[in-house]
Amino acid sequence: MNANTFVDQFARKISQMGLATPAILLLEAHKPVAFLGSQLALIAQPTLEFFLPRPLIQHTVDLLADADQIERLIVTLEHGSGVGEKR
């Protein structure tokens, strides 16, 4: 699975749960420290693998490490949830 497919699936899942607006808020607020979060996830990966599949962890680490992917996720969430559209 490539990065764009993962971002689209992740955004779809967040939107289906009705959490697009809080997710956008948190992503925007934590953009400056997202890279640190990716590094922490790498450190915690052996423990996380008890609870989550390895590909999910790796894709999440890749997402957090790349500011462009985070921005793409935010834009996808905004577009899919109607956030920011004029009524």
N, C-alpha and C positions, 0 to 999 in steps of 0.2 A: 504494500500500500504506500503510495507516495504522500508527501506532506499535504498537498492540496486536498486529496481525498480525505485524509484524517481530519483536517480543519473543517471540511464540509460536514462530515459525519458528526464531529464533536459539536459543531454549532447546531445541527439539526436536533441532536439529543438534548442539548441545553434548552432550545426553544420548545421542544415537546414537553419538557417538564415545567415550562412557564417561568424559567429563570433567566431569560435573556437580559432583562434590564439590570438585575443585580450582578450578573456575570460581566456585563459591559462596564459597570461601575467599578467592580473589583479589578478587572483587567486594566482599565485606565489608571487606577490608583497605584497598581503594583507594577506597571511597566518598567520603572527604573530599577527595580530589584528582581525582575523576572529571571535574569541570568543567574543570580545567586540561588534562586529557587531551583533552577535546573541542576546546578551543581550539588545542592543539598539532596535532590532526588537521586542523583548518581551515587552519592555516598550512601544513601539509605536503600539503594536498589536491592541488595541481597535480602533485606528484611521485607521490602515491599513485594518481592516475588512470592512470598508466602500467601499474599492476599490478592494480588493482581497479576494478570498475564504479562510476561516479559515484553511482548511487542507494544502493549499499551503504555508501559512505563517508558520504553524507549521513544515512542512517538511523542509522549508528553514532555520528556526531557528535550527533545529536538524542538518542539513548539516553544517551550519557555526560553530556550537558548537563542532563538532567532526573533528579533524585534519585528521583522517584516511579517512573519507568520502570526505573531500576536496581533498586529494591526489588521491582517487579513481576517482573523477570527472576529475581531471587533466589528469590522465592516460587514462581514457575513451575518453576524448576529443582529446588527442594526437593520440591515436590509430584510432579513427574514422575519423580524419581530415587528417591523414598522416603527421602531424607535427613531426619532428624529424627523419623521415625515410630517409635513404640514397637513392639517385637517381642514 
